[in-house]
Amino acid sequence: MLAHVRKPPVVFALALGLGLSPAGHAAIWKATLNQSNAESVFPDNADYLTVFIRDGSDAAGLLLNGYTTTSDDVVFSVDALSVLDSKAGTNYGIDTFAFNTTLNPGGFTANNFKLPSGWSLGAGNADGFGDFELRTGGGQDRYDPVWFAITGINGDNANHYFALSGKNAGQGNYYFAAHVAGFNEALTGGTGGAWFAGSNGQPGTAPEPVPVPAAFWLFGSAVTGFAFASRHSKPRLV
């Protein structure tokens, strides 16, 4: 059957229409979530989700849930990979994403987060992967991929969000954790959801900058004068 996944609208602004990288472009940071708390179904050391973090000029010009990002923002995107997608059931997607900061977490409020519809900001444990000061999620409001922006934090950049989880981490401390739910339990032995965590393959290993393929920027030349929107559900065959 086909299970549909909610995708938040992501609109690439017209600044990309020149067919060139924005001024000051260097890299986008990438991390992989390759640890699981449901090892019998999803064994550790397999890639389950990717996290991309954009700042500076790379973060500018995206329309996220009605908000247009600027170069002062930090933008996250979290995407479940095909190993999870292949087990999708009803209302499948990412319902929680958690991370820490080297800044004072008390300085963050809900107003600093441009989250998907239905999501809110909190804090809490990621079931074996430790405590996280910044935990975003929406319960039954699940998305794949998830896009959100952090805005209004003076002087922050992507590096301020590479901080290990805290105590109660029986399965290790990592920079990021995500909960994915809505699996087809006939394919997962009754597992409806699971936590996944990672840094860049190993605990405490910082994410690395990765170059954006030239084709990404050249894509803009094909849409000069228009905006590119990703608004539709992507079907999953399960």
C-alpha positions as CSV (number, residue, x, y, z in Angstrom):
1,M,0.0,0.0,0.0
2,L,1.0,3.6,-0.3
3,A,1.7,5.6,2.9
4,H,2.0,9.3,2.5
5,V,4.5,11.4,4.4
6,R,3.9,15.1,5.3
7,K,6.5,17.3,3.8
8,P,6.8,20.9,5.0
9,P,7.0,23.5,2.2
10,V,10.5,24.5,1.4
11,V,10.9,27.3,-1.1
12,F,14.2,28.2,-2.6
13,A,14.3,32.0,-2.9
14,L,15.0,33.8,-6.2
15,A,18.5,34.7,-5.0
16,L,19.6,31.3,-6.3
17,G,18.3,32.1,-9.7
18,L,21.6,33.5,-10.8
19,G,23.0,29.9,-11.2
20,L,25.8,30.8,-8.7
21,S,26.6,30.1,-5.1
22,P,25.6,33.0,-2.8
23,A,28.5,35.2,-1.8
24,G,30.6,33.7,1.0
25,H,29.4,30.1,0.4
26,A,31.8,27.6,1.9
27,A,30.1,24.4,3.0
28,I,27.1,22.8,4.6
29,W,27.6,20.6,7.7
30,K,26.5,17.0,7.6
31,A,26.0,14.3,10.3
32,T,24.8,10.8,10.1
33,L,22.5,9.0,12.6
34,N,23.7,5.4,12.7
35,Q,22.8,4.2,16.2
36,S,19.5,2.8,17.2
37,N,17.6,1.9,20.4
38,A,15.9,-1.0,18.6
39,E,18.9,-3.0,17.6
40,S,17.0,-6.2,16.9
41,V,15.3,-4.4,13.9
42,F,17.7,-1.6,13.2
43,P,21.2,-2.7,14.1
44,D,23.8,-0.1,15.1
45,N,26.4,1.2,12.6
46,A,24.0,1.4,9.7
47,D,23.1,4.9,8.2
48,Y,19.5,5.7,9.1
49,L,19.1,9.5,8.9
50,T,21.2,12.4,7.7
51,V,21.3,15.9,9.3
52,F,22.4,18.9,7.3
53,I,23.1,22.2,9.1
54,R,23.3,25.5,7.1
55,D,24.5,28.9,8.3
56,G,25.5,32.2,6.8
57,S,24.8,32.6,3.1
58,D,23.9,28.9,2.9
59,A,21.0,29.4,5.3
60,A,19.5,32.4,3.5
61,G,16.5,32.4,1.1
62,L,14.4,29.5,2.3
63,L,10.7,29.7,3.0
64,L,9.9,27.5,6.0
65,N,6.3,27.4,7.1
66,G,5.8,31.0,6.1
67,Y,9.1,32.3,7.3
68,T,11.9,33.4,4.9
69,T,15.4,32.6,6.3
70,T,18.3,35.0,6.4
71,S,22.0,34.7,6.6
72,D,21.8,35.2,10.4
73,D,19.8,32.0,10.8
74,V,20.9,28.4,11.3
75,V,18.9,26.0,9.3
76,F,18.5,22.2,10.0
77,S,17.2,19.5,7.7
78,V,16.7,15.9,8.8
79,D,16.0,13.2,6.4
80,A,15.2,9.5,6.9
81,L,17.0,7.2,4.5
82,S,15.7,4.4,2.4
83,V,16.4,1.7,5.0
84,L,13.7,3.3,7.2
85,D,11.5,4.5,4.3
86,S,11.2,0.9,3.1
87,K,9.4,0.1,6.4
88,A,7.0,3.0,6.3
89,G,3.4,2.5,7.4
90,T,0.5,4.8,8.3
91,N,1.5,8.4,9.3
92,Y,5.2,7.5,9.0
93,G,7.9,10.2,9.6
94,I,10.1,12.0,12.1
95,D,8.2,13.2,15.1
96,T,11.1,14.4,17.3
97,F,14.5,15.9,16.8
98,A,16.9,16.7,19.7
99,F,20.2,18.4,20.0
100,N,22.3,20.5,22.3
101,T,24.1,23.8,22.2
102,T,27.3,25.3,23.5
103,L,25.4,28.5,24.1
104,N,23.2,29.1,27.2
105,P,20.0,27.0,26.5
106,G,18.1,29.3,28.8
107,G,18.5,32.0,26.1
108,F,16.3,30.1,23.7
109,T,12.5,30.5,23.5
110,A,9.9,29.2,21.1
111,N,10.2,32.5,19.2
112,N,13.7,31.5,18.1
113,F,12.5,28.4,16.3
114,K,10.7,28.3,13.0
115,L,9.3,24.8,13.3
116,P,7.1,22.6,11.1
117,S,3.3,23.0,11.7
118,G,2.3,21.2,14.9
119,W,5.8,21.1,16.4
120,S,7.0,22.8,19.6
121,L,10.2,23.3,21.6
122,G,11.1,21.4,24.8
123,A,13.8,19.4,26.5
124,G,14.2,15.8,27.6
125,N,15.9,12.4,27.2
126,A,16.2,10.5,24.0
127,D,15.7,7.0,25.5
128,G,19.3,5.9,26.1
129,F,21.0,8.5,24.1
130,G,21.1,11.1,26.9
131,D,19.5,14.4,27.8
132,F,19.0,17.1,25.3
133,E,18.4,20.8,26.0
134,L,16.7,21.5,22.7
135,R,14.1,18.9,21.8
136,T,11.7,19.7,19.0
137,G,8.7,17.6,18.0
138,G,5.0,17.3,17.4
139,G,3.7,13.9,18.4
140,Q,1.4,12.8,15.6
141,D,2.7,15.6,13.3
142,R,5.4,13.7,11.5
143,Y,7.5,14.8,8.6
144,D,10.1,13.4,6.3
145,P,12.2,15.4,5.8
146,V,12.1,17.9,8.6
147,W,13.2,21.5,8.0
148,F,13.4,24.2,10.6
149,A,15.4,27.4,11.4
150,I,16.9,28.9,14.5
151,T,16.7,32.7,14.3
152,G,17.4,35.7,16.6
153,I,20.3,34.2,18.5
154,N,23.1,36.8,18.4
155,G,26.3,35.6,16.7
156,D,25.4,31.9,16.5
157,N,26.5,29.6,13.7
158,A,26.4,25.9,13.0
159,N,29.3,25.1,15.3
160,H,27.3,26.3,18.3
161,Y,25.0,23.3,17.9
162,F,27.6,20.5,18.0
163,A,27.4,19.6,21.7
164,L,27.1,16.1,23.2
165,S,24.0,14.9,25.0
166,G,24.0,14.9,28.7
167,K,23.5,12.3,31.4
168,N,21.3,9.1,31.3
169,A,23.1,8.0,28.1
170,G,23.3,4.2,28.5
171,Q,23.9,3.9,24.7
172,G,26.4,6.7,24.4
173,N,26.4,10.5,24.1
174,Y,25.8,12.0,20.6
175,Y,25.2,15.4,19.1
176,F,21.8,14.6,17.5
177,A,18.9,12.2,18.1
178,A,15.7,11.7,16.2
179,H,12.6,9.6,16.8
180,V,10.9,8.0,13.8
181,A,7.4,6.5,14.1
182,G,4.7,5.0,12.0
183,F,6.6,1.9,10.8
184,N,4.6,-0.9,9.2
185,E,4.8,-3.3,12.2
186,A,4.4,-6.3,10.0
187,L,7.8,-5.4,8.6
188,T,9.5,-4.5,11.9
189,G,8.3,-7.3,14.2
190,G,5.9,-5.1,16.1
191,T,8.2,-2.0,16.4
192,G,6.1,1.1,15.7
193,G,8.8,3.6,16.4
194,A,12.5,4.0,17.4
195,W,15.1,6.5,18.4
196,F,18.2,7.0,16.3
197,A,21.3,9.0,17.2
198,G,24.7,10.0,15.9
199,S,27.4,12.6,15.5
200,N,29.5,11.7,12.5
201,G,29.7,8.0,12.8
202,Q,31.3,7.8,16.3
203,P,30.4,9.4,19.7
204,G,32.0,12.8,20.0
205,T,33.1,13.2,16.4
206,A,32.1,16.6,15.1
207,P,30.2,16.8,11.8
208,E,32.3,17.7,8.8
209,P,31.6,20.4,6.2
210,V,30.6,19.0,2.8
211,P,30.6,20.8,-0.5
212,V,27.3,21.4,-2.3
213,P,27.4,19.9,-5.8
214,A,27.6,22.5,-8.5
215,A,24.4,21.1,-10.0
216,F,22.6,22.4,-7.0
217,W,23.5,26.0,-7.7
218,L,23.1,25.6,-11.5
219,F,19.5,24.4,-10.8
220,G,18.7,27.9,-9.8
221,S,19.4,29.2,-13.4
222,A,16.5,27.0,-14.6
223,V,14.0,28.7,-12.2
224,T,15.1,32.4,-12.5
225,G,12.0,34.5,-11.9
226,F,10.2,31.6,-10.2
227,A,10.4,29.8,-6.8
228,F,10.9,26.1,-6.3
229,A,8.5,24.6,-3.7
230,S,8.4,21.1,-2.3
231,R,4.9,20.9,-0.9
232,H,3.7,17.4,-1.8
233,S,3.7,14.1,0.1
234,K,6.1,11.6,-1.3
235,P,4.6,8.2,-1.6
236,R,6.2,5.2,0.1
237,L,5.6,1.7,-1.2
238,V,5.2,-0.7,1.8
